[in-house]
Amino acid sequence: MSAVVLESVLSCPHCAFASRETMPLDACRFFHECPACGTVFAPLPGDCCVFCSYGSVPCPPVQQRRAAAGLEAREPGAACC
């Protein structure tokens, strides 16, 4: 199994500002406030957290599940938490 990536770049759906964030191992982050415009955003329907919706890398539980299934991090068909 590949090592879990703990950093993801979140892109604000309102202003497109990108910020590098460290993902928690033991919880999903449901809300995130954009440091540039102040918009608070939540995951898209069907996603467990903002990293799975707006991040460059999905959250650690999804990474682990996809690695165990032999799927790439962003491969379609690998469900979110």
N, C-alpha and C positions, 0 to 999 in steps of 0.2 A: 504494500500500500504506500502511496506517495505521502510525503509530509504535508501536514495541514498548513495552509497559508493563513497567517493571522492578520495580514494587512490587506485592505481593499480600498480602492479609490471610489468614493461616492460622488455621483454627479447629480446636482440639484435639478429636479424636473422643471423648476420655475426659471432659474437664471443660468443653468448649465455650469455653475461654479463647481470645480472638482476639489475635493479634500481627501487626503490620505487619513484613514481611520484604522484603529486597531479593533478587531472583532473580539467579543467575549467568547470564551470557550463554553461557558455554562449557561448562556441565556441568549435569546434572540433580541435584537434591538428593533422595537416596533416603530418608534418615532426617532426622527433626526432633525435637528434644526440647522439649516444652512448657515454657515458662518458669514457668508457674504450678504445675503438678502433677508435672512431671518425667517424664511418660509419653513414651517414644520411639515414634514412629509412622512407618510406611512407607506407600507408595502402595497404593491399592486394586488388585486384579487388573486388568490391562489398561491401567493408567496408568503413565507413565514416572517420575513424581516426586510428591512430596507436594503441590506446587503444583497439579498437575492433579487431584489427589484432594480436597484440603481447602482450596484457595486460592480467593480471590475472582476471581483472574485466572490462567489457565493459564500454563505456562512459556513463555519466549521462542521456542523452536523450534516449539512448537505454535501460538502466536500467528501466527508468520510463515507456517507451512504453511496455516493456516486463512484468513489474509488473501489468500494467493496463490490459494486455491481459491474466494475470494469468499464465505466463510462467516463468521459472527459467532463471537466467541471461545468462547461456550458452546453453539453450535448442535450438536444431535445429528448424528451421522454424520461428524463431523470427528475422525478418529482421533488418539489421543495419539502421542507419539514412538514 
